[in-house]
Amino acid sequence: MKNSATLAVALGSSVAGALVAAMVLAFVLPAESYDFSHSAHRHQAEAAAFCSSASKSSRSSFYSEIANVNARMHAGMEVAPSGDVDQDFIQMMIPHHQGAIDMALVLLKHGRDERLRRLAQSIIVEQGQEITYMRTLQNPPSAQPSATLHITGQ
């Protein structure tokens, strides 16, 4: 009996929630046929201006973030020559690849094209793997002690 009462209350709450949702939708959906003249037109224009400025703000934020990533990447690629071109190359390529990852993250934050978003995701994975590999090449394990037997005193 207690379970039946609990079920009835739960169903009643669900039905009430569905009714509230239906009433909200009833007021929202007919808005397509609503005459936006007079004062409603002003609200529509304000909304359009807000959306436009939000879009411009997003674009501005994208370019600002990309510029910061690009500057950080190029600063990291400035390497004083050590005389070891292989190690210098790795020193330059790691920030270059990190820059690609950071740019891809900015695209994921702001971009809308699903093809480019998938490309950005693959860039993050692949460039991350290459950075990991380059780091292993950058710091190779030290040479193992020789197994040569040294005889002293002869």
C-alpha positions in Angstrom: 0.0 0.0 0.0 2.8 2.3 0.9 4.5 1.6 -2.5 1.2 2.4 -4.3 1.0 5.8 -2.5 4.6 6.5 -3.4 4.0 5.6 -7.0 0.9 7.8 -7.1 2.8 10.8 -5.8 5.6 10.2 -8.2 3.2 9.9 -11.1 1.3 12.9 -10.0 4.5 14.9 -9.8 5.5 13.7 -13.3 2.1 14.6 -14.7 2.2 18.0 -13.1 5.7 18.6 -14.5 4.6 17.5 -17.9 1.6 19.9 -17.7 3.8 22.8 -16.7 6.2 22.0 -19.6 3.3 21.8 -22.0 2.0 25.2 -20.9 5.4 26.7 -21.3 5.7 25.3 -24.8 2.2 26.5 -25.6 3.3 30.0 -24.9 6.7 29.7 -26.7 5.8 27.9 -29.9 3.0 30.2 -31.1 5.6 33.0 -31.0 6.5 32.1 -34.6 3.1 33.5 -35.7 3.2 36.4 -33.4 3.1 39.9 -34.9 6.4 41.5 -33.9 5.3 45.0 -34.8 5.3 47.8 -32.3 7.1 47.2 -29.0 7.8 43.5 -29.7 9.8 44.6 -32.7 12.1 46.6 -30.4 12.8 43.5 -28.3 13.5 41.5 -31.4 15.9 44.2 -32.6 17.6 44.3 -29.2 18.0 40.5 -29.2 19.5 40.6 -32.7 21.9 43.3 -31.7 22.9 41.3 -28.6 23.4 38.1 -30.6 25.5 40.0 -33.2 27.7 41.6 -30.5 28.1 38.2 -28.8 29.1 36.7 -32.1 31.6 39.6 -32.7 32.9 39.2 -29.1 33.4 35.5 -29.7 35.3 36.1 -32.9 37.4 38.8 -31.2 38.1 36.3 -28.3 39.1 33.6 -30.8 41.6 35.9 -32.6 43.0 37.2 -29.3 43.5 33.6 -28.0 45.1 32.5 -31.2 47.4 35.4 -31.2 48.5 34.6 -27.6 49.0 30.9 -28.5 51.0 31.9 -31.6 53.2 34.3 -29.6 53.9 31.7 -26.9 54.7 29.0 -29.5 57.2 31.3 -31.4 58.8 32.3 -28.1 59.3 28.7 -27.2 60.8 27.9 -30.6 63.6 30.5 -30.0 66.5 28.2 -29.1 70.1 29.2 -28.7 72.2 26.9 -30.9 73.9 24.3 -28.8 75.9 22.7 -31.7 73.8 19.6 -31.6 71.3 20.1 -34.4 69.3 17.0 -33.5 68.7 18.2 -30.0 68.1 21.8 -31.1 65.5 20.5 -33.6 63.6 18.7 -30.8 63.9 21.8 -28.6 62.1 23.8 -31.4 59.6 21.2 -32.4 58.1 20.5 -29.0 56.8 24.1 -28.6 55.7 24.0 -32.2 53.6 20.9 -31.6 52.3 22.3 -28.3 51.3 25.4 -30.2 49.3 23.2 -32.7 47.6 21.5 -29.7 46.8 24.9 -28.1 45.4 26.3 -31.4 43.3 23.2 -31.8 41.9 23.7 -28.3 41.0 27.3 -29.2 39.2 26.0 -32.3 37.3 23.5 -30.2 36.2 26.3 -27.9 35.0 28.7 -30.7 34.6 26.7 -33.9 31.4 25.3 -35.3 32.4 23.2 -38.3 32.3 19.6 -37.2 34.9 18.6 -39.8 37.4 21.1 -38.4 36.5 20.1 -34.8 37.3 16.4 -35.6 40.6 17.6 -37.2 41.4 19.6 -34.1 40.8 16.6 -32.0 43.1 14.4 -34.1 45.7 17.2 -34.0 45.6 17.2 -30.2 46.0 13.4 -30.0 48.7 13.0 -32.7 50.8 16.0 -31.8 50.6 15.0 -28.1 52.0 11.5 -29.1 54.8 13.1 -31.1 55.7 15.4 -28.2 55.9 12.4 -26.0 58.2 10.6 -28.5 60.4 13.7 -29.0 60.9 13.9 -25.2 62.2 10.3 -25.1 64.6 11.3 -27.9 65.5 14.5 -26.1 66.6 12.7 -22.9 67.9 9.4 -24.1 68.6 6.9 -21.3 72.2 7.1 -20.1 74.6 4.5 -21.5 74.6 1.2 -19.6 77.8 0.3 -17.8 80.0 -1.8 -19.9 80.0 -5.5 -19.3 83.7 -5.6 -20.0 85.7 -7.3 -17.3 88.5 -5.1 -16.2 91.4 -7.0 -14.7 93.5 -4.9 -12.5 96.9 -5.6 -11.2 98.3 -7.3 -14.3 
